[in-house]
Amino acid sequence: MDRAVVSGRGEARWRRGHPWIYRSDVVERPSCPAGAVRVEDAAGRVLGVGLWSPSSEISLRMLAREELTIGGDFWADRIGESIGRRGGIEASAYRAVHGEGDGLPSLVVDVLGGVVVVQLLSAGLEAYRGEVVEALLTHLSPGGILARNDVRVRAREELPVEVELLWGEVPEEVEVEEGGIRYLAAPWRGQKTGVFLDQRENRLLAGRLARGRALDAFCYHGSFAVHMAPGADEVVALDSSGEALDRAAKNVALNGYDNVQTLEANAFDQLRAFEAAGSRFDVIVLDPPAFAKHRATVGRALAGYKEINLRAMRLLEPGGHLLTFSCSYHVAPGAFMDMLVSAAADSGRTMRLVSPLTQAGDHPVILQVPETGYLKGALLRALD
């Protein structure tokens, strides 16, 4: 196994528990192509084994603190351990591997019914594509494995950006079940790996709270709306994409509900229109796309989050609930909560924080690796 020598700063980062070592902290680069390398400090002490990506700003992604053989047995064991931690999930769609959160940096594995969708997000990991596929076949026995490698981060690794069938067959749509609700995942063309699995537990919560008139803003494929339909008299599923709303309507029909209305409109404009019209809702879900793609846009993003939350707070019936979220990694949880405080003050409503909300448990967060946690949210209740 070739070796990489890292600086004291890179060593300290790994000893604190973060697996990323940046290019600037690689003092001696391996001569081998992408793959696994032994990592040493400047004195020649072995720090462990990492995935080497020659072209990436994140040059090393550490796998272990000792020198291991990184072959088929390693991937089978580590992936099997990750899958084993998913016991008790009452859904046919879940995340089996959450990258750094499961000690498998740059690897994402989602199970969608009888198929598996993966993302191989580094050159070091791509070198073990065959071993990863074999491990997934062993532990999950899927009908097909699809690589959703159409993400920009792969370009920075000098890897092809594409969607590729790796094994078997994967249909355009896959029906999955979650808490008694059925919906269609789109593994080939849907966002992320075809469905937003990180919101599973929050969708179940929205279903339990649903009553009267409910609003699912930025609804995408209507997953929150379908969960709220059994308990609500009426649900409005709001999105700016007609294509997304068509899929939302299919998910509603799949479950046999007739009380969900789809509405194609810009959510910012429509929330103001609802307020002007005197509309009121008993439950509102705000699950917008990431407003802050980069750190430099956080200020503008927080202004956008405040605007939609302020409007939603004013639309709530007394005693109504608001489930509100941000999936922008660059918006810190504290900043998100401060925004909600400011929105509540300006709304003229007394808003009670019932509980903070976060991503589903199959998306584990490692405290020393903040990148593993990105979804933050809150359940609020209007007291007046």
Secondary structure, 3 states (H helix, E strand, C coil): CCEEEECHHHHHHHHCCCCEEEHHHEEECCCCCCEEEEEECCCCCEEEEEEECCCCCEEEEEEECCCCCCCHHHHHHHHHHHHHCCCCCCECEEEEEEHHHHCCCCEEEEEECCEEEEEECCHHHHCCHHHHHHHHHHHHCCCEEEEEECCCHHHHCCCCCEEEEEEECCCCCEEEEECCEEEEECCCCCCCCCCCHHHHHHHHHHHHHCCCEEEEECCCCCHHHHHHCCCCCEEEEEECCHHHHHHHHHHHHHCCCCCEEEEECCHHHHHHHHHHHCCCEEEEEECCCCCCCCHHHHHHHHHHHHHHHHHHHHHEEEEEEEEEEECCCCCCHHHHHHHHHHHHHHHCCCEEEEEEEECCCCCCCECCEHHHCCCEEEEEEECC
